């Protein structure tokens, strides 16, 4: 009897290697962002694409707020074209980071998504920055 896992064959190793290497060109994770911040090796701009109210309730330390729905060339005029942007939103249930990444790529900036977003950041046990106290169960939703 074949398991559900094996009901579709795994890709050959060469194809799997290409696939997973390619994913890393599009994504980073919360742990890599956190470690980069801890070591002072921040060579990217971290962008929270949620609305300003959600950003104020809690965001990843060091992030700037550029809501995805209003992201445009004028907002980015001060950034050199080789600036790497790392975008995140509320979490895996939201595609706001993907939409922002599309806009940044269309404007010819390098971009990666921080997979997991705020949900992933909190799941890793990392702290948030905010202008207000962040209580357990606080609404950190997208509003994008």
Backbone torsions as a table, in degrees:
resi	resn	phi	psi	omega
1	UNK	NA	134.2	-179.0
2	UNK	-95.9	135.5	178.8
3	UNK	-72.3	164.4	174.8
4	UNK	-62.3	-31.2	178.9
5	UNK	-63.0	-41.9	-177.4
6	UNK	-90.7	-1.1	-177.9
7	UNK	-64.4	-26.4	168.5
8	UNK	-113.2	124.5	-176.2
9	UNK	-62.4	146.0	174.0
10	UNK	-70.0	151.2	177.7
11	UNK	-67.0	151.7	172.7
12	UNK	-58.2	150.5	-174.5
13	UNK	-53.3	-41.7	-178.5
14	UNK	-63.2	-39.3	179.4
15	UNK	-72.4	-40.9	177.5
16	UNK	-61.6	-42.9	178.5
17	UNK	-59.1	-46.5	179.1
18	UNK	-62.3	-44.9	-179.1
19	UNK	-60.1	-51.3	-175.7
20	UNK	-71.6	-33.9	173.6
21	UNK	-64.3	-41.3	178.3
22	UNK	-63.3	-39.5	178.6
23	UNK	-58.7	-37.5	-179.3
24	UNK	-68.0	-17.8	175.4
25	UNK	-78.4	-16.3	-178.5
26	UNK	-106.5	-20.1	-171.0
27	UNK	-130.8	152.5	164.0
28	UNK	-134.8	174.0	179.1
29	UNK	-124.0	172.1	-176.2
30	UNK	-59.8	-39.5	-178.5
31	UNK	-64.2	-41.9	178.6
32	UNK	-66.6	-39.1	177.1
33	UNK	-64.1	-46.9	-179.4
34	UNK	-60.0	-48.5	-179.6
35	UNK	-62.9	-37.5	177.1
36	UNK	-62.4	-41.7	177.8
37	UNK	-65.6	-43.4	-178.1
38	UNK	-63.5	-34.4	-178.5
39	UNK	-91.4	-3.3	-179.9
40	UNK	75.6	17.0	179.9
41	UNK	-101.3	60.2	-178.5
42	UNK	-97.5	98.4	-179.7
43	UNK	-113.2	37.1	-178.3
44	UNK	-150.8	163.9	174.3
45	UNK	-107.3	120.0	-179.9
46	UNK	-88.1	125.3	-173.4
47	UNK	-122.9	120.3	171.7
48	UNK	-89.1	117.7	-174.6
49	UNK	-96.4	6.9	177.3
50	UNK	-74.2	171.9	178.3
51	UNK	-66.8	162.2	-176.9
52	UNK	-61.2	-33.1	179.2
53	UNK	-67.0	-44.5	177.7
54	UNK	-64.0	-40.8	178.1
55	UNK	-59.8	-43.4	-178.8
56	UNK	-65.4	-31.9	-179.9
57	UNK	-71.6	-27.4	178.8
58	UNK	168.0	132.4	-179.9
59	UNK	-147.8	166.0	178.2
60	UNK	-67.5	130.8	178.7
61	UNK	-53.3	138.2	178.7
62	UNK	87.7	-8.6	-178.6
63	UNK	-77.5	149.0	168.8
64	UNK	-104.0	159.2	-178.9
65	UNK	-106.7	111.7	172.5
66	UNK	-128.4	90.5	-177.7
67	UNK	-53.2	131.2	-174.6
68	UNK	-57.8	-35.8	-176.3
69	UNK	-66.8	-21.5	-178.8
70	UNK	-112.4	7.9	-176.9
71	UNK	-61.7	125.0	-177.1
72	UNK	-150.3	168.5	-177.6
73	UNK	-57.9	-37.2	-178.1
74	UNK	-61.5	-38.3	179.5
75	UNK	-66.6	-25.7	-173.8
76	UNK	-102.6	3.0	-173.6
77	UNK	-56.2	-29.5	-178.4
78	UNK	-83.2	-2.8	-178.0
79	UNK	-101.2	131.4	175.2
80	UNK	-60.7	153.9	-177.1
81	UNK	-63.0	-19.3	179.8
82	UNK	-94.4	9.1	176.9
83	UNK	-66.0	125.5	175.6
84	UNK	-87.0	121.6	175.5
85	UNK	-100.1	134.9	173.3
86	UNK	-115.2	116.5	-174.5
87	UNK	-106.4	148.0	173.4
88	UNK	-147.8	160.4	178.7
89	UNK	-133.1	-149.9	-175.7
90	UNK	-67.6	-39.7	-178.2
91	UNK	164.2	-167.6	-175.3
92	UNK	-66.5	-13.5	179.6
93	UNK	-86.0	0.1	-175.3
94	UNK	-127.1	139.6	178.3
95	UNK	-105.1	19.6	178.6
96	UNK	-59.4	-38.6	178.7
97	UNK	-66.2	-38.8	178.0
98	UNK	-63.6	-43.3	179.4
99	UNK	-63.0	-41.7	178.0
100	UNK	-66.1	-39.2	178.4
101	UNK	-62.0	-38.7	177.1
102	UNK	-61.0	-45.4	-179.7
103	UNK	-62.8	-45.1	-179.9
104	UNK	-64.2	-42.7	178.2
105	UNK	-64.4	-38.8	177.9
106	UNK	-64.7	-27.9	176.7
107	UNK	-87.8	7.2	174.4
108	UNK	69.7	32.8	172.6
109	UNK	-102.4	143.5	171.8
110	UNK	-68.7	142.8	-175.1
111	UNK	-149.8	144.2	171.4
112	UNK	-132.8	154.3	174.1
113	UNK	-98.8	135.5	170.6
114	UNK	-85.4	101.0	-176.2
115	UNK	-64.4	143.5	-179.0
116	UNK	97.5	-29.5	179.3
117	UNK	55.7	-151.7	179.2
118	UNK	-58.9	-39.9	179.9
119	UNK	-58.7	-47.0	179.0
120	UNK	-66.0	-40.1	179.1
121	UNK	-58.4	-48.4	179.9
122	UNK	-67.2	-37.2	178.7
123	UNK	-62.5	-30.1	177.2
124	UNK	-77.3	-10.1	-179.7
125	UNK	84.7	15.7	-179.2
126	UNK	-83.6	147.8	-177.4
127	UNK	-78.6	156.8	173.7
128	UNK	-104.8	156.9	169.3
129	UNK	-104.0	146.3	175.3
130	UNK	-164.4	162.8	174.3
131	UNK	-85.3	-10.5	-178.5
132	UNK	-126.8	154.1	176.0
133	UNK	-61.6	138.6	179.8
134	UNK	-102.7	109.2	-178.5
135	UNK	-91.9	160.6	176.8
136	UNK	-56.3	132.0	178.7
137	UNK	78.0	12.9	179.6
138	UNK	-62.1	149.6	178.9
139	UNK	-77.3	106.2	178.6
140	UNK	-111.1	25.6	-174.8
141	UNK	-62.9	172.4	-168.7
142	UNK	-72.6	-58.2	-172.6
143	UNK	58.4	32.7	178.7
144	UNK	-104.9	NA	NA
